[in-house]
Amino acid sequence: MLGFYDYTVWLTYISLMSATFGIIISLHGMGHPYWGMFFLMISGLCDAFDGRVARSKKDRTEIQKGYGIQIDSLSDLVAFGVLPVCIGEAMVSLGPDIKGIARFRITDKTMCTILSVLSIAIFIFYVLAALIRLAYFNVTEEERQKTEGGCRKEYIGLPVTSAALIFPTLMLIQYITPFDITLGYLVVLFITGLLFISKIKVPKPGFRGIMIMVGIGVFECILLLICLFAFEHIRQ
């Protein structure tokens, strides 16, 4: 079979499978569109360690290294580019099915059309920005390795993997406010896309920083699961 299947690529494959399942469950409205956020965090957890796991194998060939880089970017595009958009689409079309939350509704047909077109434009922009960010990083990193070598100390533009922390944090706000945050989600999606292709410098976190972010992600994941099950019980 084509490809590689040793332990160095397992986390990347799991990340992609988690993202795919998140897309499916979000668009089909199975249980709740916010369930997709849970799978976004799983993808983020896998991405936090896939590079370190891959580098632990000392006898990798150049083809294996290149393959790992390619599938990592492709997986990131699906997990942190497409999945957040699918969650947003689920929020726009289905809305929060949570007791006590007033669903934001527009009755005017013209305004509904404008909102639909605007949301689609934001979705397309966000995925495109994630694609550009990933491709640009790969190209510039390849050139940097030829002259500098070693690991970079900072990123130019917000890494797309930050979506695994940004959007779950936003989702948790829905459970502590009586208002529908769908419009807020679209605004954050647009701003995040802008940050992907901006020239801001973001320090690259070390192992301690990664573990702190993983800890935050795990904490958010537990809170989100508690909220999902608790409010599911209320609706029943």
N, C-alpha and C positions, 0 to 999 in steps of 0.2 A: 504494500500500500504506500501511497505517497505520504510525505510528512514525517514527523518525528513524534514519538509517543513515550519517551522516557520521563522521569519524574520532573525534569526541568520545565516542562510545558504544561503539567497537569493543572496548576493553579490558573493559568491563562485560559485553558479549556473550560474549567469550572466557572470562571468569571463570565465567559461568553454564554455558557448554558444557563447560568443564573439570570443574565440579562435577557436572554431570549424568553425564558419563562416569565420574567417580569413584564415584558412587552405583551405577551399573550394574555396574561391575567389582567393587565391594565385595560387593554382594548376590548376584552370580552366582558369586563365588569364582573368578574368572578369573585363574589364575596364583597369586594370593595376595591375601587381603583387605587387606594393608597397601599394595597398589598404590594404593588409594584415597587414601592419605596423600600420595602424589606429586601427585595432581591437586588436593588441598587446598592444597598449597604453590603450585601454579601460580595458583590463584584468589587466593591471598594476594598473590602478586607483581603480578598485574593490579590488584588493589584498591589497592596502594600508590601507583600512579601514575595511576589513572583520573581522579581529581579534578583533578590538575594538568594532565593532557592536556585535559580538558573546559574548564578555565578559560583555557587558552591561546587559545581562540577568542573573540575580543572582541565579535563581532557576534551572539552567541546571543540568541534571543528569550526572553521569560519562559516561554513554553511549553516551549522546548527545555531551559531550566534546570530547570524543574519535572519534566520527563520524565526528565532525567538523574538527579535526586534519587530519583525513584520507582523506576527500574529498578536503581539502585545498592542500595537497601535490599532490594528483592525478590531480587536476585542474592545479596546477603550472607546472606539467610535460608536460601537453598538451599545455598550454599557453606560457610558457617560455622555453620549451624544444623542442617540436615538431613544433610549429608555426614558430619560426625563421628559422628552417631548411626548411620548406615548402616555405618560402619567398626566401631563398637562392636558392632552386631548381628552382623557378620561374625565378629568375634572371639569372641563368645559362642557362636555356632552352629558355626563351623568351627574356631576356635582356631588358634594359631600352628603352621604346618607347617614347623618349623625343626628340623633335626637337633640333638640334644643338649638340647632344651628339654622339661622334664617338663610335660605338659599337665595343668592343674588340672581334676580330674574329681570330680563328686559322684554317688555311686551311689544314695544314699537318695532315693526318689521325692518325698518331702515336701520335702526340702531343694532338690531340683531345681525343684520347682514354685515354692517361695519365691524362689529366685534368678531364675527366669524372670519372675515378677511384678515383682520388685524392679528388674530391668534394664529392663523395659518402662516402669515408672513413672519411672525416671531418664531414659530416652530422651524420653518425653513432656515431662517437666519441663524438660529442656535446650532442646528446640525451642521450647517456650512461653516460656521465659526469653529466648531470643534474639529471638523475635517482639516481646515486650514491650519489650525494650531498644531495638530498632530503631525501633519506633513511637513510643516516648517521646522518643527522641533527635530524631526528625524534627519532632515537635510542638513541643518546647521550643526547638529550633534555629530554627524558623520564628518563634516569639515573640521570641526573643533578637535576631534580625536586625531586627525592627521597632524595637527600642529601642537596641541597641548597635551593630549592624553589624560588619563585619570578621570575622576568624576567631577562634574561641574559643581560650582558652589551656589549658583543661583539660576533661576529660570527667567526668561523674558516672556511675559504674558502669564496669565493664570493657568496652571495645569488643569486639564479637563477632568482629572481624577478628583478635583476638589468638589465636583458635583455630588460625590458620595457623602459629603458632610453638609453642604449648603442646603440641598433640598429636603433631606430628612429633618433638619432643624426647622425649616419652614413648615413642614407637615405637622410637627408637634405643636406649633402655634395654633393650628386648627382646633386642637382639643382643649385649649384654654381660653378660647374666644368664641363668642356666640355668632360671629360673623363669618361669612363665606370668604375664604382667602384666595379664591380662584384668580381674580384679577391681580392680586399681589403676586401670585405664583408666576403669572405671565410677565409681570414687570421684572421680577428677579431673574427669570429665564433670559430675558433680553439683556439685562445688565451683565449677567454672567457670560453670555455670548460675547459681549463687547470686551470684557476683561480677558477672554481667551485670546483675542487678536490684538490686544493693546500692547504697549511697550513697557508696561510696568515691570519692575524687577521684583521677583519673589524669591527669598532665600530658600535654598533646597534644605529640607529638614534632614537632620542626622537620624541615627537609630533611635535616640531618645525622643526626638520630635515625632517620628513615625509612630512610636509606641503610645505617645500621648494622644495622637489623632486616632489611633486604633481604639484606645480606651474610650475616647469620646464617642466614636462610632458604635462601639458595643453598648455603651450606656444608652445612646439614642435608640438603638435597635431594641433593647429590652423595654424601654419606655413605649416605643411605638407598638410593640407586640401587646403590651399590657393594655394600651388604649384601644387597639383594634379588637381584642377579645372582650374587654370590658364593655365597649359600646355596642359590640355585636350582641352581647347578652342583653343589654338594655333594649335594643330594637326588637328582640324576640319577646 
